[in-house]
Amino acid sequence: MTITFPSITQIQERIVSNLILSVNAGQLNSSKHIDPNIRNTPIGGLTSSLSAGFDENNDLIKDLLKQLFPQTATDEYLENWASFFGITRKIAVQASGYVIFEGTAATSIPAATAIQSADGTEYQTQAAATISTSTIGLASLTRSGTTATANTTSAHNLATGTTVTISGAAQLDYNITTTIIVISETSFTFQVANSPTTPATGTILATFTTAKVQVLAVEYGTNGNSSGGSELTLISPIVGVETSCYIDYNGFSQGLDLENDDSLRTRLLERTSNFSAPFTAGGLPVFIKEKISGITRVFVQTATPVAGKVTIYFARDGDTNNIPTSAQALAVKNAIIDPDTGIKPANTPDSYVIVSAPTAVPINFSFSSLSPNTAAMRSAISTTLYDYFRSDSVAVGGDLVANEYNALIYSVIDADGNSPTFALTSPSGTISISDSELATLGNITFP
């Protein structure tokens, strides 16, 4: 049954009617009659104040009714509901990661050295470090056009923007000092001239003078997250250290805002709608999201790769790069198999629980026409596509259907109230995504 509440006007009308009925009815002496409708009279003021009081009480009752149900509860009432199921609001977390400093060998960088991004977000180094010269061997060096790609057998610990000296190649055009672009933890590219033979031969070395230092954002929240290769600067110069430093390939992640009510409510309702055992396709996402902050989507593939095993993929949509790192995947597995707090059945070997980052499949959107082709429309389309690829609508192994992404763009309404008319060069048709892959948003090109 729907509970309805009278408006303040209706309350006042009822009080006035009741007063007139109770006082004036049967009173033959009209001089003793009252009329609460007359303004600026004591009885009129009384009805107005009573009406306001009753209306305020009704507002409190309405709010109380919201708190009686987890679907509508807010703030501490929602937290109380969540606590019944062992769920707590996620606290804010500082972003962290590594930066690469350059400078003069043997120069020290103190702990708590302050650096900042272009938007003023501040970070501090977490330990003292010393700049040193390192030389590593290249497993291979190839060229396509003017771009040379260097591959190492282990992590090179470099960042986009770092200066590297290449030596030892029989093809001398490769042997240069240059600024690199990091494309993976074991690969980087740089530009060469004169089309030297590919692959390069010789005992090829890469030399650089750097220090890799862990840093932590000063403020809590997602504002501290940043992508690999971003440039930061020293707030106070250090002699022998370059003013600019660069975020390594993995970027800054882990930064989280205090969990809002919508997110907490979603986790609570997900928990209450899954009463199955924790180590199931329904229970694992609930457990993982509760144990590891920042995980937004979990994909469980039972009997994969063979019967008896389970493969778990997940995404961190609040991070700049929503594809998790190998370290983050290991943290999830350790939480599941922990003998004291995990949920893996005792008779299941640890090796039967496989936790992995999905392989990203970037989907580029290229518009051949767009109307209106305004900044407002381009921004609205970009935001809509960004949100879509980080939502439950996109799953590991889920194909990207043409009707769906076209309908998504058609549904956009920009800040000026316009809907788009457009044509796409790419993508076209359905994009097939394998069981270990996750579609992500690539580049958006407007006409």
DAGINOR-V82221 format. One record per run of one state. SS is the DSSP state (alpha for helix, beta for strand, coil for the rest). FROM is the first residue (numbers start at 1). TO is the last residue. If there is no record, write none. Layout:
ss:SS from:FROM to:TO
ss:SS from:FROM to:TO
This chain:
ss:coil from:1 to:7
ss:alpha from:8 to:24
ss:coil from:25 to:29
ss:alpha from:30 to:32
ss:coil from:33 to:41
ss:alpha from:42 to:67
ss:coil from:68 to:74
ss:alpha from:75 to:83
ss:coil from:84 to:92
ss:beta from:93 to:103
ss:coil from:104 to:107
ss:beta from:108 to:109
ss:coil from:110 to:113
ss:beta from:114 to:116
ss:coil from:117 to:121
ss:beta from:122 to:125
ss:coil from:126 to:128
ss:beta from:129 to:130
ss:coil from:131 to:131
ss:beta from:132 to:137
ss:coil from:138 to:139
ss:beta from:140 to:144
ss:coil from:145 to:146
ss:beta from:147 to:151
ss:coil from:152 to:162
ss:beta from:163 to:169
ss:coil from:170 to:171
ss:alpha from:172 to:174
ss:coil from:175 to:176
ss:beta from:177 to:179
ss:coil from:180 to:180
ss:beta from:181 to:184
ss:coil from:185 to:186
ss:beta from:187 to:191
ss:coil from:192 to:201
ss:beta from:202 to:220
ss:coil from:221 to:221
ss:alpha from:222 to:224
ss:coil from:225 to:225
ss:beta from:226 to:226
ss:coil from:227 to:230
ss:beta from:231 to:234
ss:coil from:235 to:240
ss:beta from:241 to:241
ss:coil from:242 to:243
ss:beta from:244 to:247
ss:coil from:248 to:251
ss:beta from:252 to:253
ss:coil from:254 to:255
ss:beta from:256 to:256
ss:coil from:257 to:260
ss:alpha from:261 to:272
ss:coil from:273 to:282
ss:alpha from:283 to:291
ss:coil from:292 to:296
ss:beta from:297 to:302
ss:coil from:303 to:309
ss:beta from:310 to:315
ss:coil from:316 to:322
ss:beta from:323 to:323
ss:coil from:324 to:325
ss:alpha from:326 to:337
ss:coil from:338 to:349
ss:alpha from:350 to:352
ss:beta from:353 to:357
ss:coil from:358 to:358
ss:beta from:359 to:371
ss:coil from:372 to:374
ss:alpha from:375 to:389
ss:coil from:390 to:399
ss:beta from:400 to:400
ss:coil from:401 to:401
ss:alpha from:402 to:410
ss:coil from:411 to:412
ss:beta from:413 to:413
ss:coil from:414 to:418
ss:beta from:419 to:419
ss:coil from:420 to:420
ss:beta from:421 to:426
ss:coil from:427 to:430
ss:beta from:431 to:431
ss:coil from:432 to:436
ss:beta from:437 to:445
ss:coil from:446 to:447
